[in-house]
Amino acid sequence: MKDSETQGKVTSIVVPYPENQAPNWVEPSTYQPYRFGLGKLSKHPLVVICMNPSAARDQTSDRTVNRVIAASQKLGYDGWVVFNTYPERATDAGKMADFDPQLSQENLAVIKAFLLKNHIKEVWGAWGDLKYEALKTGRDAILALLAEQEIKVFHFANPTKAGNPRHPLYLKVEAERKRYL
């Protein structure tokens, strides 16, 4: 699959990664119209669950990923990893295709394998309000996985009016965390 498959769905606006923060892990390793995980692996990474991926990839970042990186640095983490409630790339989630159960299961498998291999005990919930069924279904499956593995979910600031943890673009990250689950 090529970049052309995401044309019209993913912004062409990309930004560089902050110095020394380019990812050393991208799953899948070649560009696809979906992404399961992206990050700078380390001993103590900030692991975040966002909405769905947009433009960030191995060579270029996007505003959301750079906000995650800034939060990881501010909070004293030595790396960062971004997962999403659903793996389809779309800057505007309204342009996503219908929910694909197989794609969602692959997303869950990658997340679970990473969390278990790296002994992750907590993740930052940062998906914001979800308007589309694929995102909600993916979130619910991830929350069930996290509960099953006894992994805590935290967030920053007050939740949205709908009770969701705020997306990284719409909050100021502070040291104080709030428990989501």
Residue frames as a rotation matrix with the C-alpha (Angstrom) as fourth column:
MET 1
0.581 0.814 0.000 0.00
0.814 -0.581 0.000 0.00
0.000 0.000 -1.000 0.00
LYS 2
-0.425 -0.771 0.474 1.21
0.807 -0.560 -0.187 3.47
0.409 0.303 0.861 -0.79
ASP 3
-0.841 0.030 -0.540 0.87
0.280 -0.830 -0.482 7.05
-0.463 -0.556 0.690 0.37
SER 4
-0.854 0.516 -0.067 -1.72
-0.336 -0.448 0.829 7.54
0.398 0.730 0.556 -2.37
GLU 5
-0.339 0.758 -0.557 -4.18
0.557 0.639 0.530 5.37
0.758 -0.130 -0.639 -0.40
THR 6
-0.150 0.272 -0.951 -4.32
0.934 -0.275 -0.226 8.00
-0.323 -0.922 -0.213 2.33
GLN 7
-0.944 -0.183 0.273 -4.55
0.282 -0.877 0.388 11.05
0.168 0.443 0.880 0.01
GLY 8
-0.311 0.855 0.415 -7.45
-0.244 -0.494 0.834 13.21
0.919 0.158 0.362 1.04
LYS 9
0.660 0.533 -0.529 -7.63
0.323 0.434 0.841 11.48
0.678 -0.726 0.115 4.43
VAL 10
0.401 -0.634 -0.661 -4.31
0.868 0.031 0.496 12.54
-0.294 -0.773 0.563 5.96
THR 11
0.910 -0.070 -0.409 -2.95
-0.090 -0.996 -0.030 16.07
-0.405 0.064 -0.912 6.14
SER 12
0.595 -0.765 0.247 0.13
0.565 0.180 -0.805 16.90
0.571 0.618 0.540 4.12
ILE 13
0.467 -0.399 0.789 1.23
-0.588 -0.807 -0.060 19.20
0.660 -0.436 -0.612 6.94
VAL 14
0.673 -0.360 -0.646 4.06
0.610 0.764 0.211 17.50
0.418 -0.536 0.734 8.79
VAL 15
0.763 -0.478 0.436 6.61
-0.609 -0.757 0.236 18.79
0.217 -0.445 -0.869 11.25
PRO 16
-0.113 -0.857 -0.503 10.07
-0.321 0.511 -0.797 17.56
0.940 0.072 -0.333 12.20
TYR 17
0.613 0.169 -0.772 10.58
0.604 0.529 0.596 15.51
0.509 -0.832 0.222 15.33
PRO 18
0.885 -0.381 0.268 12.20
-0.466 -0.710 0.528 17.40
-0.011 -0.592 -0.806 18.21
GLU 19
0.079 -0.964 -0.253 15.96
-0.818 0.083 -0.569 16.86
0.570 0.252 -0.782 18.40
ASN 20
-0.838 -0.545 -0.019 16.89
-0.476 0.747 -0.465 13.28
0.267 -0.380 -0.885 19.38
GLN 21
-0.436 0.753 0.493 13.21
-0.501 0.252 -0.828 12.23
-0.748 -0.608 0.267 19.53
ALA 22
-0.175 0.355 -0.918 12.67
-0.933 0.239 0.270 10.51
0.316 0.904 0.290 16.19
PRO 23
0.679 0.520 0.518 11.04
-0.675 0.720 0.162 7.11
-0.289 -0.460 0.840 16.63
ASN 24
-0.563 -0.811 -0.160 13.06
-0.822 0.531 0.204 3.93
-0.080 0.247 -0.966 16.64
TRP 25
-0.833 0.394 0.388 9.93
0.338 0.918 -0.207 1.77
-0.438 -0.042 -0.898 16.42
VAL 26
-0.384 0.777 -0.498 7.04
-0.881 -0.470 -0.055 1.96
-0.277 0.418 0.865 13.96
GLU 27
-0.836 0.189 0.514 4.53
0.205 0.978 -0.026 -0.84
-0.508 0.084 -0.857 13.47
PRO 28
0.770 -0.421 0.480 4.14
0.580 0.776 -0.249 -1.65
-0.267 0.470 0.841 10.64
SER 29
-0.019 -0.927 -0.374 7.66
0.500 -0.332 0.800 -0.67
-0.866 -0.172 0.470 9.61
THR 30
-0.857 -0.179 0.482 6.61
0.513 -0.375 0.772 0.46
0.042 0.910 0.413 6.13
TYR 31
-0.798 0.565 -0.210 4.08
-0.485 -0.808 -0.333 3.21
-0.359 -0.164 0.919 5.52
GLN 32
-0.733 0.674 0.088 0.51
0.654 0.663 0.364 1.92
0.188 0.324 -0.927 5.38
PRO 33
-0.317 0.695 0.645 -2.95
-0.142 -0.707 0.692 3.55
0.938 0.128 0.323 5.52
TYR 34
0.877 0.479 -0.043 -2.96
-0.032 0.146 0.989 2.40
0.480 -0.865 0.144 9.17
ARG 35
-0.279 -0.948 0.153 -0.47
-0.359 -0.045 -0.932 2.47
0.891 -0.315 -0.327 12.04
PHE 36
0.500 0.436 -0.748 -0.52
0.438 0.619 0.653 0.30
0.747 -0.654 0.118 15.15
GLY 37
0.774 -0.279 -0.568 2.28
0.513 -0.249 0.821 1.93
-0.371 -0.927 -0.049 17.12
LEU 38
0.436 -0.654 0.618 4.99
0.307 -0.538 -0.785 4.56
0.846 0.532 -0.034 16.95
GLY 39
0.999 -0.001 0.048 7.60
-0.044 -0.423 0.905 5.53
0.020 -0.906 -0.423 19.48
LYS 40
0.057 -0.993 0.103 11.06
-0.609 -0.116 -0.785 6.04
0.791 -0.018 -0.612 20.85
LEU 41
0.727 0.246 -0.641 11.55
0.206 0.813 0.545 2.85
0.655 -0.528 0.541 22.84
SER 42
-0.233 -0.751 0.618 13.31
-0.573 -0.407 -0.711 3.14
0.786 -0.520 -0.335 26.17
LYS 43
-0.838 -0.115 -0.534 13.37
0.319 0.691 -0.649 1.70
0.443 -0.714 -0.542 29.69
HIS 44
-0.480 0.660 -0.577 10.64
0.638 -0.188 -0.746 4.07
-0.601 -0.727 -0.331 30.93
PRO 45
-0.890 0.146 0.431 8.48
0.293 -0.543 0.787 5.42
0.349 0.827 0.441 28.07
LEU 46
-0.542 0.824 -0.162 5.34
-0.443 -0.445 -0.778 7.49
-0.714 -0.350 0.607 28.37
VAL 47
-0.890 0.328 0.318 2.70
0.456 0.660 0.597 5.28
-0.014 0.676 -0.737 26.73
VAL 48
-0.605 0.684 -0.408 -0.35
-0.455 -0.717 -0.528 7.08
-0.654 -0.134 0.745 25.37
ILE 49
-0.492 0.583 0.646 -3.60
0.800 0.596 0.072 5.97
-0.343 0.552 -0.760 23.74
CYS 50
-0.778 0.220 -0.588 -4.84
-0.333 -0.938 0.090 8.62
-0.532 0.267 0.804 21.31
MET 51
0.196 0.967 -0.161 -7.77
-0.603 -0.011 -0.797 8.66
-0.773 0.253 0.581 18.87
ASN 52
0.772 -0.067 0.632 -6.44
0.482 0.710 -0.514 7.49
-0.414 0.701 0.580 15.48
PRO 53
-0.185 -0.974 -0.131 -3.17
0.609 -0.218 0.762 8.13
-0.771 0.061 0.634 13.64
SER 54
0.845 0.338 -0.413 -2.63
-0.077 -0.688 -0.722 10.94
-0.528 0.642 -0.556 11.19
ALA 55
0.863 -0.457 -0.217 0.58
-0.342 -0.211 -0.916 11.94
0.373 0.864 -0.339 9.41
ALA 56
0.296 -0.833 0.468 3.35
-0.893 -0.068 0.445 10.93
-0.338 -0.549 -0.764 11.85
ARG 57
0.966 -0.116 -0.232 5.70
-0.006 0.884 -0.467 8.26
0.260 0.452 0.853 10.56
ASP 58
0.540 -0.802 -0.254 9.36
0.831 0.461 0.310 7.27
-0.131 -0.379 0.916 10.79
GLN 59
-0.387 -0.805 0.450 10.80
0.883 -0.465 -0.072 10.45
0.267 0.369 0.890 9.19
THR 60
-0.712 0.209 0.670 8.24
-0.141 -0.978 0.155 13.17
0.687 0.016 0.726 9.99
SER 61
-0.818 0.410 -0.404 5.98
0.523 0.238 -0.818 13.92
-0.239 -0.881 -0.409 12.91
ASP 62
-0.106 0.796 0.596 2.68
0.462 -0.491 0.739 15.71
0.881 0.354 -0.315 13.40
ARG 63
-0.234 0.014 0.972 1.44
-0.559 -0.820 -0.123 18.15
0.795 -0.572 0.200 16.04
THR 64
0.784 0.590 0.191 -0.18
-0.498 0.416 0.761 15.47
0.370 -0.692 0.620 18.22
VAL 65
0.674 -0.585 -0.451 2.92
0.602 0.789 -0.124 13.28
0.429 -0.188 0.884 18.40
ASN 66
-0.320 -0.825 0.466 5.11
0.307 -0.555 -0.773 16.30
0.896 -0.105 0.431 19.13
ARG 67
0.159 0.445 0.881 2.78
-0.753 -0.522 0.400 17.22
0.638 -0.727 0.253 22.01
VAL 68
0.967 0.140 -0.214 3.17
-0.003 0.843 0.538 13.67
0.256 -0.519 0.815 23.37
ILE 69
0.203 -0.971 -0.123 6.95
0.706 0.233 -0.669 13.98
0.678 0.049 0.733 23.08
ALA 70
-0.306 -0.280 0.910 6.92
-0.271 -0.891 -0.365 17.33
0.913 -0.358 0.197 24.90
ALA 71
0.621 0.597 0.507 4.80
-0.676 0.083 0.732 15.79
0.395 -0.798 0.455 27.68
SER 72
0.820 -0.358 -0.447 7.17
0.427 0.902 0.061 12.83
0.382 -0.241 0.892 27.99
GLN 73
-0.203 -0.949 0.241 10.12
0.514 -0.312 -0.799 15.19
0.833 -0.039 0.551 28.40
LYS 74
-0.121 0.242 0.963 8.31
-0.569 -0.812 0.133 17.48
0.814 -0.531 0.236 30.84
LEU 75
0.761 0.550 0.345 7.32
-0.602 0.399 0.692 14.52
0.243 -0.734 0.634 33.01
GLY 76
0.053 -0.882 0.469 10.80
-0.931 0.126 0.343 12.94
-0.361 -0.455 -0.814 33.05
TYR 77
0.790 0.189 0.584 10.20
0.007 0.949 -0.316 9.90
-0.614 0.254 0.748 30.82
ASP 78
-0.253 -0.956 -0.149 13.09
-0.308 -0.066 0.949 8.65
-0.917 0.286 -0.278 28.71
GLY 79
-0.990 0.001 0.142 10.94
0.134 0.334 0.933 7.77
-0.047 0.943 -0.331 25.70
TRP 80
-0.328 0.923 -0.201 7.42
-0.682 -0.378 -0.626 7.77
-0.654 -0.069 0.754 24.31
VAL 81
-0.954 0.152 0.258 5.03
0.279 0.766 0.579 5.41
-0.110 0.624 -0.774 22.55
VAL 82
-0.484 0.828 -0.284 1.74
-0.774 -0.556 -0.302 6.29
-0.408 0.074 0.910 20.83
PHE 83
-0.848 0.430 0.308 -1.08
0.507 0.828 0.240 3.81
-0.151 0.360 -0.921 20.25
ASN 84
-0.775 0.628 -0.068 -4.59
-0.617 -0.728 0.300 4.63
0.139 0.275 0.951 19.04
THR 85
-0.216 0.791 0.572 -8.13
-0.525 0.400 -0.751 3.46
-0.823 -0.463 0.329 19.70
TYR 86
0.758 0.377 0.532 -8.32
0.261 0.572 -0.778 2.54
-0.598 0.728 0.336 16.02
PRO 87
-0.052 -0.998 0.042 -5.33
0.434 0.015 0.901 2.29
-0.899 0.065 0.432 13.64
GLU 88
0.306 0.176 0.936 -6.68
0.952 -0.062 -0.299 3.81
0.006 0.982 -0.187 10.40
ARG 89
-0.713 -0.618 -0.333 -4.86
0.585 -0.785 0.204 6.98
-0.387 -0.049 0.921 9.35
ALA 90
0.064 0.682 0.728 -7.16
0.802 -0.470 0.370 9.97
0.595 0.560 -0.577 8.92
THR 91
-0.916 -0.378 0.131 -6.60
0.253 -0.802 -0.541 13.53
0.310 -0.463 0.830 10.05
ASP 92
-0.406 0.883 0.233 -10.38
-0.910 -0.414 -0.019 13.94
0.080 -0.220 0.972 10.01
ALA 93
-0.844 0.042 0.535 -11.84
-0.170 0.925 -0.340 10.79
-0.509 -0.379 -0.773 11.59
GLY 94
0.172 0.978 -0.115 -15.03
-0.385 -0.040 -0.922 11.40
-0.907 0.203 0.370 9.63
LYS 95
0.301 -0.137 -0.944 -13.17
-0.952 0.015 -0.306 10.27
0.056 0.990 -0.126 6.50
MET 96
-0.657 -0.547 0.519 -12.36
-0.606 0.792 0.069 6.82
-0.449 -0.270 -0.852 7.92
ALA 97
-0.532 0.442 -0.722 -13.73
-0.412 0.609 0.677 3.69
0.739 0.658 -0.142 6.27
ASP 98
0.606 0.789 0.104 -16.21
-0.547 0.318 0.775 1.44
0.578 -0.526 0.624 8.08
PHE 99
0.268 -0.450 0.852 -14.98
-0.877 0.251 0.409 -0.46
-0.398 -0.857 -0.327 11.13
ASP 100
0.268 -0.306 -0.913 -12.75
-0.538 0.739 -0.406 -3.41
0.799 0.600 0.034 10.19
PRO 101
0.915 0.167 0.367 -12.80
-0.403 0.413 0.817 -6.05
-0.015 -0.895 0.445 12.98
GLN 102
0.710 -0.703 -0.040 -9.61
0.680 0.699 -0.222 -7.72
0.184 0.131 0.974 11.71
LEU 103
0.010 -0.698 0.716 -7.70
0.245 -0.692 -0.679 -4.42
0.970 0.182 0.164 11.66
SER 104
0.437 0.244 0.866 -8.96
-0.705 -0.505 0.498 -3.66
0.559 -0.828 -0.049 15.17
GLN 105
0.996 -0.070 0.059 -7.85
0.023 0.812 0.584 -7.10
-0.089 -0.580 0.810 16.41
GLU 106
0.347 -0.925 0.154 -4.37
0.740 0.170 -0.650 -6.59
0.576 0.339 0.744 14.91
ASN 107
0.068 -0.251 0.965 -4.21
-0.294 -0.930 -0.221 -3.24
0.953 -0.268 -0.137 16.71
LEU 108
0.773 0.307 0.556 -5.12
-0.612 0.129 0.780 -4.91
0.168 -0.943 0.288 20.02
ALA 109
0.877 -0.464 -0.124 -2.55
0.471 0.882 0.033 -7.67
0.094 -0.087 0.992 19.49
VAL 110
0.053 -0.889 0.454 0.27
0.473 -0.379 -0.796 -5.16
0.879 0.257 0.401 18.91
ILE 111
0.174 0.074 0.982 -0.75
-0.632 -0.757 0.169 -3.09
0.756 -0.650 -0.085 21.94
LYS 112
0.935 0.245 0.257 -1.04
-0.354 0.566 0.744 -6.12
0.037 -0.787 0.616 24.21
ALA 113
0.652 -0.749 -0.123 2.30
0.673 0.645 -0.363 -7.58
0.351 0.154 0.924 23.11
PHE 114
-0.083 -0.699 0.710 4.05
0.134 -0.714 -0.687 -4.25
0.987 0.038 0.153 23.71
LEU 115
0.373 0.306 0.876 2.48
-0.737 -0.477 0.480 -3.65
0.564 -0.824 0.047 27.12
LEU 116
0.996 0.032 0.083 3.31
-0.075 0.804 0.590 -7.15
-0.048 -0.594 0.803 28.36
LYS 117
0.492 -0.869 0.041 6.84
0.694 0.364 -0.621 -7.26
0.525 0.334 0.783 26.92
ASN 118
-0.314 -0.640 0.701 7.68
0.165 -0.764 -0.624 -3.89
0.935 -0.080 0.345 28.47
HIS 119
-0.404 0.184 -0.896 5.89
0.890 0.305 -0.338 -4.44
0.212 -0.934 -0.287 31.81
ILE 120
-0.745 0.221 0.629 3.80
-0.102 -0.970 0.219 -1.29
0.659 0.099 0.746 31.40
LYS 121
-0.680 0.458 -0.572 1.61
0.731 0.365 -0.576 -0.62
-0.055 -0.810 -0.583 34.45
GLU 122
0.121 0.736 -0.666 -0.09
0.413 -0.648 -0.640 2.62
-0.903 -0.198 -0.382 33.37
VAL 123
-0.507 -0.191 0.841 -0.98
0.857 -0.214 0.468 4.49
0.091 0.958 0.272 30.19
TRP 124
-0.754 0.251 -0.607 -2.09
-0.084 -0.954 -0.289 8.02
-0.651 -0.167 0.740 29.42
GLY 125
-0.084 0.823 0.561 -5.63
0.922 0.277 -0.269 8.06
-0.378 0.495 -0.783 28.04
ALA 126
-0.500 -0.202 -0.842 -5.75
-0.010 -0.971 0.239 10.91
-0.866 0.128 0.483 25.51
TRP 127
-0.686 0.237 0.689 -8.41
0.710 0.429 0.559 10.10
-0.163 0.872 -0.462 22.91
GLY 128
-0.903 0.388 -0.183 -10.81
-0.397 -0.918 0.015 13.00
-0.162 0.086 0.983 23.45
ASP 129
-0.003 0.978 0.208 -14.47
-0.482 0.180 -0.857 12.73
-0.876 -0.103 0.471 22.46
LEU 130
-0.911 -0.307 0.274 -15.08
0.019 0.633 0.774 9.97
-0.411 0.711 -0.571 19.94
LYS 131
-0.215 0.864 -0.455 -17.83
-0.784 -0.430 -0.447 10.55
-0.582 0.260 0.770 17.39
TYR 132
0.069 0.170 -0.983 -17.36
-0.909 0.417 0.008 7.49
0.411 0.893 0.184 15.20
GLU 133
0.864 0.462 0.198 -18.22
-0.502 0.776 0.381 3.88
0.022 -0.428 0.903 15.91
ALA 134
0.576 -0.717 -0.393 -14.80
0.287 0.627 -0.725 2.49
0.766 0.304 0.566 14.88
LEU 135
-0.356 -0.735 0.577 -13.10
-0.298 -0.496 -0.815 4.73
0.886 -0.462 -0.042 17.43
LYS 136
0.117 0.498 0.859 -15.58
-0.982 -0.073 0.176 3.90
0.150 -0.864 0.480 20.20
THR 137
0.950 0.233 -0.210 -15.44
-0.224 0.973 0.062 0.16
0.219 -0.011 0.976 19.52
GLY 138
0.244 -0.948 -0.202 -11.64
0.266 0.266 -0.926 0.26
0.932 0.172 0.318 19.46
ARG 139
-0.337 -0.326 0.883 -11.51
-0.663 -0.584 -0.468 2.27
0.668 -0.744 -0.019 22.69
ASP 140
0.533 0.635 0.560 -13.83
-0.845 0.365 0.390 -0.16
0.043 -0.681 0.731 24.47
ALA 141
0.870 -0.269 -0.412 -11.71
0.154 0.944 -0.292 -3.13
0.468 0.191 0.863 23.37
ILE 142
-0.143 -0.972 0.186 -8.52
0.085 -0.199 -0.976 -1.41
0.986 -0.124 0.111 24.56
LEU 143
-0.141 0.148 0.979 -10.10
-0.895 -0.442 -0.062 -0.49
0.424 -0.885 0.195 27.90
ALA 144
0.882 0.463 0.085 -11.15
-0.462 0.816 0.348 -4.13
0.092 -0.346 0.934 28.36
LEU 145
0.517 -0.783 -0.345 -7.60
0.365 0.566 -0.739 -5.25
0.775 0.256 0.578 27.56
LEU 146
-0.345 -0.665 0.663 -6.11
-0.317 -0.582 -0.749 -2.76
0.883 -0.469 -0.010 30.02
ALA 147
0.276 0.531 0.801 -8.53
-0.946 0.005 0.323 -3.84
0.168 -0.847 0.504 32.76
GLU 148
0.949 0.084 -0.305 -7.76
-0.091 0.996 -0.008 -7.50
0.303 0.036 0.952 32.09
GLN 149
0.207 -0.965 -0.163 -4.03
0.556 0.253 -0.792 -6.77
0.805 0.073 0.589 32.45
GLU 150
0.618 0.146 -0.772 -4.60
0.768 -0.321 0.554 -4.47
-0.167 -0.936 -0.311 35.49
ILE 151
-0.576 -0.745 0.336 -3.03
0.804 -0.590 0.072 -1.52
0.144 0.312 0.939 33.68
LYS 152
0.018 0.557 -0.830 -4.15
0.650 -0.637 -0.414 1.84
-0.760 -0.532 -0.373 35.00
VAL 153
-0.062 0.055 0.997 -5.29
0.867 -0.492 0.081 4.70
0.495 0.869 -0.017 32.77
PHE 154
-0.139 -0.009 -0.990 -4.58
0.683 -0.725 -0.089 8.29
-0.717 -0.688 0.107 33.79
HIS 155
0.258 0.190 0.947 -5.27
0.841 -0.526 -0.124 11.65
0.475 0.829 -0.295 32.18
PHE 156
-0.797 -0.514 -0.317 -4.49
0.599 -0.743 -0.298 15.32
-0.083 -0.428 0.900 32.71
ALA 157
-0.885 0.455 0.095 -6.87
-0.444 -0.888 0.118 18.18
0.138 0.062 0.988 33.45
ASN 158
-0.263 0.881 0.394 -10.59
-0.460 0.244 -0.854 17.73
-0.848 -0.406 0.341 33.73
PRO 159
-0.599 0.110 0.793 -12.26
0.602 0.715 0.356 15.31
-0.528 0.691 -0.494 31.33
THR 160
-0.910 0.363 0.200 -14.38
-0.039 -0.555 0.831 16.57
0.413 0.748 0.519 28.46
LYS 161
-0.395 0.852 0.343 -18.08
-0.916 -0.336 -0.220 17.26
-0.072 -0.401 0.913 29.07
ALA 162
0.475 0.557 -0.681 -18.73
-0.658 0.739 0.146 13.72
0.585 0.379 0.718 27.77
GLY 163
0.819 -0.132 0.558 -16.33
-0.453 0.447 0.771 12.33
-0.351 -0.885 0.307 30.39
ASN 164
0.834 -0.540 0.110 -13.42
0.498 0.653 -0.570 11.46
0.236 0.531 0.814 28.11
PRO 165
0.208 -0.842 -0.498 -9.74
0.562 -0.314 0.765 12.21
-0.801 -0.439 0.408 28.73
ARG 166
0.744 0.129 -0.656 -8.67
-0.290 -0.821 -0.491 15.20
-0.602 0.555 -0.574 26.67
HIS 167
0.794 -0.458 0.400 -6.68
0.583 0.384 -0.716 14.85
0.175 0.802 0.572 23.45
PRO 168
0.001 -0.901 -0.433 -3.04
0.921 -0.168 0.353 16.11
-0.391 -0.399 0.829 23.69
LEU 169
-0.541 -0.222 0.811 -3.71
0.658 -0.712 0.244 19.04
0.524 0.666 0.531 21.36
TYR 170
0.111 0.756 0.645 -6.33
0.027 -0.651 0.759 20.44
0.993 -0.067 -0.093 23.72
LEU 171
0.939 0.206 -0.274 -4.72
0.272 0.035 0.962 20.43
0.208 -0.978 -0.023 27.12
LYS 172
0.251 -0.872 0.421 -1.82
-0.752 -0.449 -0.482 21.64
0.609 -0.196 -0.768 29.17
VAL 173
0.442 -0.169 -0.881 0.13
0.342 0.940 -0.009 18.73
0.829 -0.298 0.473 30.61
GLU 174
0.291 -0.308 0.906 0.89
-0.840 -0.535 0.088 19.14
0.458 -0.786 -0.415 34.28
ALA 175
-0.743 -0.659 -0.117 2.60
-0.502 0.665 -0.553 16.82
0.442 -0.352 -0.825 36.73
GLU 176
-0.534 0.610 0.585 -0.72
-0.544 0.282 -0.790 16.11
-0.647 -0.740 0.181 38.46
ARG 177
-0.867 0.260 -0.426 -2.45
-0.207 0.589 0.781 13.11
0.454 0.766 -0.456 36.97
LYS 178
-0.179 0.875 0.450 -6.04
-0.933 -0.006 -0.360 12.05
-0.313 -0.484 0.817 37.39
ARG 179
-0.824 -0.087 0.560 -7.17
-0.039 0.995 0.096 8.47
-0.565 0.057 -0.823 37.41
TYR 180
-0.436 0.690 -0.577 -9.49
-0.868 -0.154 0.472 7.54
0.237 0.707 0.666 34.55
LEU 181
0.607 0.572 -0.552 -9.86
-0.400 0.820 0.410 3.86
0.687 -0.028 0.726 35.38
